[in-house]
Amino acid sequence: MCSSDFDRLWDVSGKSVFPAETEESGFQDAYDMRVNAKDYTELLHISMLESHGISDFEILERGCSFVTEDPLVFITDYRYSAGDQETVYGY
């Protein structure tokens, strides 16, 4: 995720704090940043599992959300199985 992704900010209702931005583009940008955060942390998650010697795993569920702080805070979580165990891990 590039630092330029945080150059535009929106209030809680999704409206841009900058008059030139539209509400629709604000929602689209927030969604795009959410996808980028999920993709980035998925690579981190896979790398973490492999660094612990876990190569046979299945990601069962993914979640990603954000908190409207300054800067935006993204939260991602993964429910995965490795062998006969299911675990949840998040960033």
Sequence and secondary structure as in RCSB ss.txt:
>XXXX:A:sequence
MCSSDFDRLWDVSGKSVFPAETEESGFQDAYDMRVNAKDYTELLHISMLESHGISDFEILERGCSFVTEDPLVFI
TDYRYSAGDQETVYGY
>XXXX:A:secstr
  GGGGSS B TTS BSSTTS HHHHHHHHHHHHHHHHHHHHHHHHHHHHHTT  SEEEEEEEEEEE  SS EEE
EEEEEEETTEEEEEE 
